[in-house]
Amino acid sequence: MQEKLVSSGSPSRLLVIGDSHAKFWSGYQDKGRVTKTRLPLVDILHLGPVTAHNINRLGTSTGGKERLLRKLERLRKPCHGFIVCAGEIDCRAHIVKSAVKRNIGIEGAVRETVKRYFEFIDWLVGYYGLPVLVWGPVTLPR
């Protein structure tokens, strides 16, 4: 466990990790850059356009895992758990594209994405020893 992230004497803070939908937890409705939240004891770690399929992989085009590791290293306030939000773009586009490209069917592509997403969740729990709530994937009306 990374002791830097946990402090028993501080109030329980949550870190929200994920794509743009993680910004919901800021309490603001705009889609701009989130630098603070209206919700006490909640911090946002927006990783950009990460996918559930690749959130646990280093060297992806979005660099989401690298961005997460850097942000966690620089974290100043301890936390007591994570909320993770990713997968909207997987559901909207990438799963179908992967199924067609690899000729594995929608069910196969979904299973692979879910497996990889939960490998990330398992890594978070195993590495930091903190609870994780999976929120989403979220789709919003346009």
Secondary structure as the mmCIF struct_conf table of DSSP 4:
data_model
#
loop_
_struct_conf.conf_type_id
_struct_conf.id
_struct_conf.beg_label_comp_id
_struct_conf.beg_label_asym_id
_struct_conf.beg_label_seq_id
_struct_conf.end_label_comp_id
_struct_conf.end_label_asym_id
_struct_conf.end_label_seq_id
HELX_RH_3T_P HELX_RH_3T_P1 GLU A 3 LEU A 5
TURN_TY1_P TURN_TY1_P1 SER A 8 GLY A 9
BEND BEND1 SER A 10 SER A 10
STRN STRN1 LEU A 14 GLY A 18
BEND BEND2 ASP A 19 ASP A 19
HELX_RH_3T_P HELX_RH_3T_P2 SER A 20 SER A 26
TURN_TY1_P TURN_TY1_P2 GLY A 27 GLY A 27
BEND BEND3 ASP A 30 ASP A 30
BEND BEND4 GLY A 32 GLY A 32
BEND BEND5 ARG A 38 LEU A 39
TURN_TY1_P TURN_TY1_P3 PRO A 40 LEU A 41
STRN STRN2 VAL A 42 HIS A 46
BEND BEND6 GLY A 48 PRO A 49
TURN_TY1_P TURN_TY1_P4 ALA A 52 ASN A 56
TURN_TY1_P TURN_TY1_P5 LEU A 58 GLY A 59
BEND BEND7 SER A 61 THR A 62
HELX_RH_AL_P HELX_RH_AL_P1 GLY A 64 ARG A 74
BEND BEND8 LYS A 77 LYS A 77
BEND BEND9 HIS A 80 HIS A 80
STRN STRN3 GLY A 81 CYS A 85
HELX_RH_AL_P HELX_RH_AL_P2 GLU A 88 ILE A 89
HELX_RH_PI_P HELX_RH_PI_P1 ASP A 90 HIS A 94
HELX_RH_AL_P HELX_RH_AL_P3 ILE A 95 ARG A 102
TURN_TY1_P TURN_TY1_P6 ASN A 103 ASN A 103
HELX_RH_AL_P HELX_RH_AL_P4 GLY A 105 TYR A 128
STRN STRN4 VAL A 132 VAL A 134
#
